[in-house]
Amino acid sequence: MLPTQETYPHVGCAQQGVSKIILFPKTGHLMLSCGMDSKIKLWELYGKRRCIRTYAGHSKAVRDIVFNNDGTRFLSASYDRMIKLWDTETGECIARFTTKKIPYCVQFNPDDAKQNFFISGMADKKIVGWDTNTGEIVQEYDRHLGAVNTITFIERNISFVSTSDDKSLRVWDWDIPVDRKHIADPSMHAIPSCSLSASGKWLACQSMDNKISIFATEKLRLNRKKVFKGHMVAGYACQCNFSPDNSYLISGDADGRCFIWDWKTTKVYKRFKAHDGVCIGCAWLPHETSKVVTCGWDGRIKLWD
């Protein structure tokens, strides 16, 4: 079963556009959203589907959010140049981090023994590693030639991939500030959004030439047989995501549409109008695989079945 229609008018609304949505780890019963109104909100996806907490502390739009492994804490990165660590349950801001530059993305180290570490991709081309226990910078990865857009951990969390406005991908070993692989090609475009498959074998990269390219995480090789297209995303960091069983790929686009592709054939399986503005984010519910959540610059978050 795939989502075909909007079953609920909207899970929630923001005063301004929504920039990203993520689901609670493993269970997916809660959803975190961040928006251009500088607020972060926690939503119920079942029951009354209400906003159960609002986290206010940033002074400008929030660009990225990420949960830790058990969902008890999350990080937020904002255009106010601050990265903040929050307690999910109490709403308390536990710590603040800044390099005085705008953070474009944040990511916890997924290793259970290293949950006190996170890395952030910055507008000044650097990737910065932090220790939340001390609040100190523990490592800097400075090889990109443009702003760093995404960070994704691969290979059982011992390495991570970064993408940048310099139109390249780089593979790094944790805590080693020299990249061990650099992928750049004249035909490549900037990659503003990435998603790892549930199996960990594939990395989907949303490219500014209106395509989603697929890389095998083992040795990070481009799979030229897997190219997903038909949507318009040039100029927008639209999220793409795998279905929980890796059978489908989903993405929003600049015209407010939501696209679902068949993984095996790479053909568009379904497309539907989801939002009045840009459909910037999408997430597949982990235990109800016929349901998808989308968010857009129209300020709405919608649940589809």
C-alpha positions as CSV (number, residue, x, y, z in Angstrom):
1,M,0.0,0.0,0.0
2,L,1.2,3.5,-0.9
3,P,-0.1,6.9,0.2
4,T,-2.7,8.2,-2.2
5,Q,-4.7,10.8,-0.5
6,E,-4.5,13.3,2.4
7,T,-6.3,11.6,5.3
8,Y,-5.9,14.5,7.7
9,P,-6.1,18.2,6.6
10,H,-2.8,18.8,8.5
11,V,-1.0,17.5,11.5
12,G,0.0,21.1,12.3
13,C,0.8,24.6,11.1
14,A,3.6,26.9,11.5
15,Q,3.3,30.7,11.3
16,Q,5.8,30.6,8.5
17,G,7.3,27.9,6.3
18,V,8.4,24.5,7.7
19,S,12.0,23.7,6.8
20,K,12.4,20.1,8.0
21,I,10.6,17.2,9.8
22,I,12.1,14.1,11.5
23,L,10.4,11.2,13.2
24,F,11.2,9.9,16.7
25,P,13.8,7.2,16.5
26,K,12.6,3.6,16.1
27,T,8.9,4.1,17.0
28,G,8.0,7.1,14.9
29,H,5.1,8.0,17.2
30,L,6.3,11.6,17.5
31,M,7.5,14.1,15.0
32,L,9.9,17.1,15.4
33,S,9.6,20.0,13.0
34,C,11.6,23.2,12.6
35,G,10.6,26.3,10.7
36,M,11.4,29.8,9.5
37,D,9.6,31.3,12.5
38,S,12.6,30.2,14.6
39,K,10.6,27.7,16.6
40,I,10.9,23.9,16.9
41,K,7.7,21.8,17.6
42,L,7.0,18.3,18.8
43,W,3.9,16.7,17.4
44,E,1.8,13.6,18.1
45,L,1.3,11.5,15.0
46,Y,-1.5,9.4,16.6
47,G,-4.4,10.3,18.7
48,K,-5.3,14.0,18.5
49,R,-2.2,14.9,16.4
50,R,-1.6,18.0,18.5
51,C,1.6,20.0,19.2
52,I,2.7,18.8,22.6
53,R,5.7,21.0,23.0
54,T,7.3,24.1,21.5
55,Y,11.0,24.8,21.9
56,A,11.7,28.6,21.6
57,G,15.3,29.8,21.9
58,H,16.6,30.7,18.4
59,S,16.3,34.2,17.0
60,K,16.3,33.2,13.4
61,A,15.1,30.4,11.1
62,V,16.1,26.9,12.1
63,R,17.8,25.0,9.3
64,D,18.4,21.5,10.7
65,I,17.4,19.2,13.6
66,V,18.5,15.7,14.6
67,F,17.6,13.3,17.5
68,N,20.1,11.3,19.4
69,N,19.7,7.5,19.4
70,D,17.0,7.2,22.0
71,G,15.2,10.5,21.3
72,T,15.8,11.9,24.8
73,R,17.8,14.8,23.3
74,F,18.0,16.6,20.0
75,L,20.2,19.2,18.3
76,S,19.1,22.3,16.3
77,A,21.1,24.4,13.9
78,S,19.9,27.9,13.1
79,Y,20.7,31.0,11.0
80,D,21.4,32.8,14.3
81,R,24.8,31.0,14.2
82,M,23.9,28.8,17.2
83,I,23.7,25.1,17.6
84,K,21.6,24.1,20.6
85,L,21.2,20.9,22.6
86,W,17.7,20.3,23.9
87,D,16.0,17.9,26.4
88,T,13.1,16.5,24.4
89,E,10.8,15.9,27.4
90,T,11.4,19.0,29.5
91,G,12.1,21.5,26.7
92,E,15.2,22.7,28.5
93,C,18.1,24.0,26.4
94,I,21.0,22.0,27.9
95,A,23.9,23.6,26.0
96,R,24.8,26.1,23.2
97,F,27.6,25.8,20.7
98,T,28.9,28.4,18.1
99,T,31.8,29.1,15.9
100,K,30.3,32.5,14.9
101,K,29.5,31.0,11.5
102,I,26.1,29.7,10.2
103,P,25.7,25.9,10.8
104,Y,24.1,24.2,7.8
105,C,23.7,20.7,9.2
106,V,24.3,18.7,12.4
107,Q,24.6,15.0,13.1
108,F,25.2,13.0,16.3
109,N,27.7,10.2,16.2
110,P,25.3,7.2,15.9
111,D,27.7,5.0,18.0
112,D,26.0,4.4,21.4
113,A,29.3,4.8,23.1
114,K,29.9,8.2,21.4
115,Q,26.5,9.9,21.8
116,N,28.2,12.9,23.5
117,F,29.9,13.8,20.2
118,F,28.4,15.5,17.2
119,I,29.6,17.2,14.1
120,S,28.3,20.2,12.2
121,G,28.7,21.3,8.6
122,M,29.4,25.1,8.4
123,A,28.9,27.9,6.0
124,D,32.6,28.6,6.1
125,K,33.5,25.3,4.5
126,K,34.5,23.5,7.7
127,I,33.1,20.4,9.5
128,V,33.4,20.9,13.2
129,G,33.4,18.1,15.8
130,W,32.1,18.9,19.3
131,D,31.9,17.2,22.7
132,T,28.6,18.0,24.5
133,N,30.1,17.0,27.9
134,T,32.7,19.8,27.7
135,G,31.3,22.1,25.1
136,E,34.7,22.1,23.4
137,I,35.6,21.6,19.7
138,V,37.4,18.3,19.4
139,Q,38.2,18.2,15.7
140,E,38.0,20.2,12.5
141,Y,37.7,18.8,9.0
142,D,38.7,21.6,6.6
143,R,39.0,20.3,3.0
144,H,35.8,21.4,1.3
145,L,35.8,24.5,-1.0
146,G,32.2,25.5,-0.3
147,A,29.5,25.5,2.4
148,V,28.9,22.0,3.8
149,N,25.3,20.9,3.2
150,T,25.0,17.3,4.6
151,I,26.7,14.8,6.8
152,T,25.8,11.1,6.8
153,F,27.4,8.3,8.8
154,I,28.2,5.0,6.9
155,E,30.1,1.8,7.3
156,R,28.9,0.9,10.8
157,N,29.4,4.5,11.9
158,I,33.2,4.5,11.6
159,S,33.1,6.9,8.6
160,F,30.9,9.7,7.3
161,V,30.1,11.3,3.9
162,S,29.9,15.1,3.5
163,T,28.4,17.0,0.6
164,S,29.1,20.6,-0.2
165,D,28.3,23.6,-2.5
166,D,31.7,22.8,-4.1
167,K,29.8,20.0,-5.9
168,S,31.8,17.2,-4.3
169,L,31.4,14.3,-1.9
170,R,34.1,13.5,0.6
171,V,34.5,10.4,2.8
172,W,36.1,10.8,6.3
173,D,37.1,8.5,9.0
174,W,35.9,9.6,12.4
175,D,38.3,12.0,14.2
176,I,40.8,12.0,11.2
177,P,40.8,15.5,9.6
178,V,42.0,14.3,6.2
179,D,39.4,12.9,3.7
180,R,40.2,9.4,2.4
181,K,38.0,9.7,-0.7
182,H,37.1,12.7,-2.8
183,I,34.4,12.4,-5.5
184,A,34.2,15.3,-7.9
185,D,33.2,15.3,-11.6
186,P,32.5,18.2,-14.0
187,S,29.0,16.8,-14.6
188,M,28.1,16.8,-10.9
189,H,25.9,19.4,-9.2
190,A,25.6,20.5,-5.6
191,I,23.9,18.0,-3.3
192,P,21.8,19.8,-0.6
193,S,20.1,16.7,0.8
194,C,21.0,13.0,1.4
195,S,19.2,10.0,2.9
196,L,20.6,6.6,3.9
197,S,18.6,3.5,3.2
198,A,17.3,1.3,6.2
199,S,19.8,-1.4,5.1
200,G,22.7,1.1,5.2
201,K,23.7,-0.1,1.7
202,W,22.6,2.9,-0.4
203,L,22.9,6.7,-0.1
204,A,20.4,8.8,-2.0
205,C,21.7,12.2,-3.0
206,Q,19.3,14.9,-4.1
207,S,21.1,16.8,-6.9
208,M,20.5,20.3,-8.1
209,D,20.1,19.1,-11.7
210,N,16.7,17.7,-10.8
211,K,17.9,14.1,-10.2
212,I,18.4,11.8,-7.2
213,S,21.7,9.9,-7.6
214,I,22.4,6.7,-5.7
215,F,25.8,5.7,-4.2
216,A,26.7,2.3,-2.8
217,T,28.0,3.0,0.7
218,E,30.6,0.3,0.3
219,K,33.6,2.2,-1.3
220,L,31.1,5.0,-2.1
221,R,30.5,4.2,-5.8
222,L,27.9,5.8,-8.0
223,N,25.2,3.4,-9.2
224,R,24.6,4.7,-12.8
225,K,21.6,2.4,-13.2
226,K,19.7,4.1,-10.4
227,V,18.7,7.6,-11.4
228,F,15.4,9.0,-10.2
229,K,14.0,12.1,-12.0
230,G,10.8,13.9,-13.0
231,H,10.7,16.3,-10.2
232,M,11.9,19.9,-10.0
233,V,14.2,20.7,-7.1
234,A,16.9,23.0,-8.6
235,G,17.6,25.7,-6.0
236,Y,15.8,23.9,-3.1
237,A,17.1,21.5,-0.4
238,C,14.1,19.1,-0.7
239,Q,14.4,16.1,1.5
240,C,14.4,12.6,-0.1
241,N,13.7,9.4,1.8
242,F,13.6,5.7,1.5
243,S,10.6,3.6,2.5
244,P,11.3,1.4,5.5
245,D,11.6,-1.7,3.3
246,N,13.7,0.0,0.6
247,S,11.1,-0.6,-2.0
248,Y,10.4,3.0,-2.8
249,L,12.0,6.4,-2.8
250,I,10.1,9.6,-2.0
251,S,10.8,13.3,-2.5
252,G,9.1,16.7,-2.5
253,D,9.7,19.3,-5.2
254,A,9.6,23.0,-5.9
255,D,6.1,22.9,-7.2
256,G,4.6,21.4,-4.1
257,R,4.4,17.9,-5.5
258,C,5.3,14.7,-3.8
259,F,7.0,12.0,-5.9
260,I,7.2,8.3,-5.2
261,W,9.5,6.1,-7.3
262,D,9.8,2.4,-7.6
263,W,13.3,1.4,-6.4
264,K,13.7,-1.5,-8.8
265,T,12.5,0.2,-12.0
266,T,13.4,3.8,-11.0
267,K,10.1,4.9,-12.6
268,V,7.6,7.3,-11.0
269,Y,5.1,5.2,-9.2
270,K,2.9,8.0,-7.9
271,R,2.9,11.8,-7.8
272,F,0.4,14.1,-6.1
273,K,0.0,17.8,-5.2
274,A,1.0,18.0,-1.5
275,H,1.5,21.7,-0.8
276,D,0.8,25.2,-2.2
277,G,4.5,26.2,-1.9
278,V,7.7,24.1,-2.0
279,C,7.3,20.6,-0.6
280,I,10.6,20.7,1.3
281,G,10.3,17.6,3.6
282,C,8.9,14.1,3.7
283,A,9.2,11.1,6.0
284,W,7.9,7.6,5.8
285,L,6.3,6.2,9.0
286,P,8.4,3.2,10.1
287,H,5.5,0.9,11.3
288,E,2.7,2.0,9.0
289,T,4.4,2.0,5.7
290,S,1.3,3.2,3.8
291,K,1.6,6.6,5.6
292,V,3.8,9.5,4.7
293,V,4.3,12.9,6.4
294,T,5.1,16.0,4.3
295,C,5.9,19.6,5.1
296,G,6.1,22.7,3.0
297,W,6.9,26.4,2.8
298,D,3.1,27.0,3.0
299,G,3.5,26.3,6.8
300,R,1.6,23.1,6.8
301,I,2.5,19.5,7.8
302,K,0.3,16.9,6.3
303,L,-0.3,13.2,6.9
304,W,-1.1,11.0,3.8
305,D,-2.4,7.5,3.6
